[in-house]
């Protein structure tokens, strides 16, 4: 719930930022006809089962992914270690470059992706490791496997 409040404490969008966000959402087909300018910072929460293409962008006709739809806003990844490790590794470039480039045979498209990444995770697969409420029933091996999905070098 805290992550959903972050966009509300960020500065208001400038006209140029609102226009850029609206363009991205329009290209992706997320804006209904007659809808005006998007004036609130985006908050995107893709499910951990989302495909790399839906997160990064692409497809036969390349469209913006969640990282571009979160442009000037927040991308929240709940259950962070449950995302495929390859998908998490794909986030590195866009986080550093503030854009994502999608190449196809006939074209190359670059979408902006300047977003704040917020992630959450449990301490173990069952969620009870280190708590007094319930006893953790995870093996050491399953905890290490769960945590290993988040590379120490992925995000600095």
C-alpha positions as CSV (number, residue, x, y, z in Angstrom):
1,X,0.0,0.0,0.0
2,X,2.9,2.3,0.7
3,X,4.3,1.9,-2.8
4,X,0.9,3.1,-4.3
5,X,1.3,6.4,-2.4
6,X,4.7,7.3,-3.8
7,X,3.3,8.9,-7.0
8,X,1.2,11.2,-4.8
9,X,4.2,12.7,-3.0
10,X,6.2,13.2,-6.1
11,X,6.1,16.7,-7.8
12,X,3.3,17.4,-10.1
13,X,3.9,16.6,-13.7
14,X,5.0,19.4,-16.0
15,X,3.0,19.9,-19.2
16,X,5.8,18.3,-21.2
17,X,5.9,15.2,-18.9
18,X,2.1,14.8,-19.1
19,X,2.3,15.0,-22.9
20,X,5.0,12.4,-23.1
21,X,3.2,10.0,-20.8
22,X,0.0,10.5,-22.8
23,X,1.8,9.7,-26.0
24,X,3.2,6.5,-24.6
25,X,-0.2,5.3,-23.3
26,X,-1.8,6.3,-26.6
27,X,0.7,4.3,-28.7
28,X,0.2,1.3,-26.4
29,X,-3.6,1.5,-26.9
30,X,-4.3,2.2,-23.2
31,X,-6.2,5.5,-23.8
32,X,-9.9,5.5,-24.8
33,X,-11.1,7.9,-27.4
34,X,-12.0,11.3,-25.9
35,X,-9.7,10.9,-22.9
36,X,-7.6,14.0,-22.3
37,X,-4.1,14.5,-21.1
38,X,-2.8,12.2,-18.4
39,X,-2.0,14.4,-15.5
40,X,-1.1,12.0,-12.7
41,X,2.1,10.1,-12.4
42,X,1.7,6.4,-13.5
43,X,1.8,3.6,-11.0
44,X,2.3,0.2,-12.7
45,X,2.1,-3.2,-11.0
46,X,2.7,-6.1,-13.4
47,X,2.2,-9.6,-12.1
48,X,5.3,-11.7,-11.6
49,X,3.9,-14.1,-14.3
50,X,4.1,-11.3,-16.9
51,X,6.2,-12.0,-19.9
52,X,9.5,-10.2,-20.6
53,X,7.8,-8.6,-23.6
54,X,5.0,-7.2,-21.5
55,X,7.5,-5.8,-19.0
56,X,10.1,-4.4,-21.4
57,X,8.0,-3.9,-24.5
58,X,8.1,-5.4,-28.0
59,X,5.9,-7.8,-29.9
60,X,5.4,-8.3,-33.6
61,X,4.3,-4.6,-33.8
62,X,6.6,-3.2,-31.0
63,X,4.6,-1.5,-28.3
64,X,5.7,0.0,-25.0
65,X,6.0,-2.3,-22.1
66,X,5.3,-1.7,-18.4
67,X,8.6,0.1,-18.0
68,X,7.6,2.7,-20.5
69,X,4.0,2.9,-19.2
70,X,5.6,3.7,-15.8
71,X,7.6,6.6,-17.4
72,X,7.8,9.5,-14.9
73,X,6.1,7.3,-12.3
74,X,6.5,4.1,-10.4
75,X,7.0,0.5,-11.4
76,X,6.2,-1.7,-8.5
77,X,7.3,-5.3,-8.6
78,X,5.6,-7.3,-5.8
79,X,7.0,-10.7,-5.0
80,X,10.3,-9.6,-6.7
81,X,12.1,-13.0,-6.6
82,X,9.1,-14.6,-8.3
83,X,9.8,-12.7,-11.5
84,X,12.0,-14.7,-13.9
85,X,15.6,-13.9,-13.4
86,X,16.0,-13.1,-17.1
87,X,13.2,-10.5,-16.9
88,X,14.9,-8.8,-13.9
89,X,18.2,-8.7,-15.7
90,X,16.5,-7.0,-18.7
91,X,15.6,-4.1,-16.4
92,X,19.3,-3.1,-15.9
93,X,19.8,-1.3,-19.2
94,X,16.5,0.7,-19.1
95,X,17.2,1.7,-15.5
96,X,20.6,3.0,-16.4
97,X,19.7,4.5,-19.9
98,X,16.2,5.8,-19.0
99,X,15.0,4.3,-22.3
100,X,14.5,1.0,-23.9
101,X,15.3,0.2,-27.6
102,X,13.3,-2.5,-29.4
103,X,14.9,-3.8,-32.6
104,X,13.0,-5.7,-35.3
105,X,14.0,-6.6,-38.9
106,X,12.5,-3.5,-40.4
107,X,12.8,-1.0,-37.6
108,X,14.2,0.1,-34.3
109,X,12.1,1.9,-31.8
110,X,13.2,3.6,-28.6
111,X,10.7,4.3,-25.9
112,X,11.5,6.4,-22.8
113,X,11.5,4.5,-19.4
114,X,12.5,7.0,-16.7
115,X,10.7,5.4,-13.7
116,X,11.2,4.7,-10.0
117,X,11.5,1.0,-9.3
118,X,10.0,-0.2,-6.0
119,X,10.2,-3.9,-5.2
120,X,9.0,-6.0,-2.3
121,X,9.7,-9.6,-1.3
122,X,9.2,-12.0,1.5
123,X,12.1,-13.3,3.5
124,X,11.4,-16.8,2.2
125,X,8.9,-18.6,-0.1
126,X,6.4,-19.1,2.8
127,X,6.9,-15.6,4.2
128,X,7.4,-16.5,7.8
129,X,11.2,-16.8,8.1
130,X,12.3,-14.8,11.2
131,X,8.8,-14.1,12.5
132,X,7.3,-15.1,15.7
133,X,3.7,-15.3,14.3
134,X,4.2,-18.6,12.5
135,X,6.9,-21.1,12.0
136,X,8.8,-21.1,8.7
137,X,8.6,-24.4,6.9
138,X,11.0,-23.6,4.1
139,X,14.3,-25.6,3.7
140,X,17.5,-23.7,3.7
141,X,17.9,-24.8,0.0
142,X,14.5,-23.3,-1.0
143,X,15.3,-20.0,0.8
144,X,18.6,-19.7,-0.9
145,X,17.0,-20.5,-4.3
146,X,14.3,-17.9,-3.6
147,X,16.8,-15.2,-2.7
148,X,19.2,-16.1,-5.5
149,X,16.7,-14.9,-8.1
150,X,17.7,-11.4,-7.0
151,X,21.3,-10.9,-8.2
152,X,23.5,-8.8,-6.1
153,X,24.7,-7.1,-9.2
154,X,21.3,-6.6,-10.8
155,X,20.6,-3.3,-9.0
156,X,23.1,-1.1,-7.2
